[in-house]
Each structure stands twice: as C-alpha cells, then as structure tokens.
Amino acid sequence: MGRLPGCSLVSALVLISILILAQPLPCHAATTDATLLDATTIAEMEARAQQAKPREQCFLYTQLVHSMTELAGHQMLVGDTDSATATLKRVQHYALLIHLGLANDTKRLMNAQLLMHTTTRRLGEFVQSTPFEDRDTMVATLKQLTKVEDELLTQVFSH
C-alpha cells in the first residue's frame, strides 16, 4: 500500500473512514438496514405514526425508533455528539409512546418485537464504539429500549 505524504497509516484510515461515513446514503423509511434518514423523512415517519390507527402505531413507532437510533449512532461515530444526544432524546420519547400503546390491540406485534431486538442490538454496538464520556444518553436509551423490547416480547407471547 502506498503511503500518503505526511500521513501515518492510522491517519489515512481515519480519513478514509470519515469519507466513507460522509457519503450520502439512500433513504428508505420502511427498511431495517443501516440507512441514514434526513430530517424530512423522519418528520414524515413521525407524522405517519401519529396519524395512524392506535393498533398500527406500535410498529410504526418501532420503525421510527430503529431509524432514529441508526441516525444517532452514526452521528455519534462521526463526532456530532450534540445531534446524537438530541436524536436519542427523541428516541426515548417514542420508546415511551410504544410502551404506553402496548395495551392497544396491536398489529404486527411480532414484527415490532423483532425490529426492536435489532435496534437494541445495534445501539449496544454503538455504545461500545463511543468514547466513554459520550455514553450517558446512549446507555440510558439502551436501558429504555431493552425494557420496551422485553414488554413487546411479553405481549407477543400473551397473544
């Protein structure tokens, strides 16, 4: 591998990582992969979930929590801790709405539980790769999402 003038291997790898993470990714609001969403798409997802029938909101809020968790993780990894913290606060709000809405006759409950499991696993990965001093909000959000995941699983088995 050729060396860049004036750069160490670690510096070159960090630069390459930043360039890769800075590339725009396609937006797919309903997917469960690691795509980043822009503010407009998230606002559309929020509006869709808020306007949905109560029995559909659990899954839609879970999709929103998943997408926003991915966004917060990527924000944290590129060093935008203020934006990541704000995004995680919104994730906590929607996790609370999922918790409060579980009493409704929910639609796609199993799908919501599986997606929440994926979300908590991903947030755990982000926590591990985040500097210790920036972890507080991530850890608090992870605890809340784990609780919601457990509640979803209980609901799946009770239906």
N, C-alpha and C positions, 0 to 999 in steps of 0.2 A: 504494500500500500504506500503510495507516495505521501510525503509529508507536506503540509501546508506551511509556507514560510512564516516563522514566528509563532506557530501554534503547537501545543502539545497534543498528543493523541486524545487525552481526556477533553481538552478544549474543543477539538474537532468533533468529537462525539456529541458533546453538549450542543454545539452549534447545529449539527445535523438533526438532533432530536427536536430542538426548538423549531427548525424549519419544517420538519415533518408535522409537528403539532399545530403549527400556524397555518397549515394548508386548509382551505375551506372544504368542509365535508358536505355531502348532500343531506338534505333534511327529509326525514321520513318519520312523521309524528307517530305512526302506529307500530313501528318496528321495535324490536327489543335489542338491536345491536348498538354499538357504541357510537352512534351518530350524534353530532352536536346540533343543537337547535338554536335558531336565532330568537330574539325577543318576540317577534311577530308570531312565529309558530307556537311558542309557548303560550302566548296570550290567546291564540285560537284554541289550543288544547284546554286551557283554563275555562274559557267561555263554553266550550262544548261540554265539559264535565259539569259545570254549574247549571247549565240548561237541560241536562239530561234527566230522564226519569230517575227517581231515587234508587230503584233497583239496578240501574246501569252505572250509577256514579262510582261505586266501589272499584270496578275495573278501570274506568276512565281516570279516576284519581290515581290509581296504581300506575297506569301508563305515564301519567304526568310526573309522579314521584320518581319513577325509573328514569325518565328522560332528564329531569332536572338534577338527579343525582349524578348521572353521567356528566352533565354540563359542569356541575360543581367540582367533580373530581378532576376534570380537565383544566378548569380554571385554577385549581389549587396546584396542579402539576406544572403549570406554566408560571406560577408565582403570583397570580392575581387573587390573593387571599381575601381581600375585601369583597370582591364579587362572589367568590366561593362561599364566604360566610353568609352573605345576603341570600344567595340561592339556597343554601342549606336551611336557613330560617324559613323560607317559603316551603321547602320540602317538609319541614316539621309541621307546618300549618296543614298541608294536605294530608300528611300521615294522620293527624288528629281527625280530619274530616273522614278518612277511611275508617278509623276506629269508631267514630260516632255513628257512621252509616251502616255498620255491620248488622244492626238489628233489623234492617230492611230485608225484604226478600230479594237477595242479590242475584244478579245474573252474571254468569261467567266467573263464579267464585273460585273455582279450581284454577282458572287461568290467572286470576288476580293473585292467588297464593303463589303460584309458580313464578310469576313475574316479580313479586315482592321478594321471594327467595333469591332470585338472580340479582335483584337490586341490593339486598343486604350483603350478598357476597362481594359484589363489585365495590360497594362503599367500604367494606373491610379491606379490600385490596388497596383502595385509595388511601385509607388511613395508614396502612403500612408503608406507603411510599411518600408520605407527607412529613415534613420536618416536625419534630415533637412539639415545638412552640405553636404550631398552627393546627393542632389536632383537636382542640377542645370542642368546637362546634361539630366537627365530623364525628367524634366519639359520641356526643350527646344525640346526634341524629341517628347514628347506627343503633344505639340502645332503643330509641323510639321505634325505628323501623323493624328491629328484631321483635319487639313486643307486638307490633301490628302483624308481622308475619306469623307469630305464634297464634294470635287471635284468628287470623284468616284460616290457618290450618285447623284450629278447633272447629270453626264454622264449617269447613269442608267435611270434616268427619261427622258433624252433627246433622248434616243434611242427607 
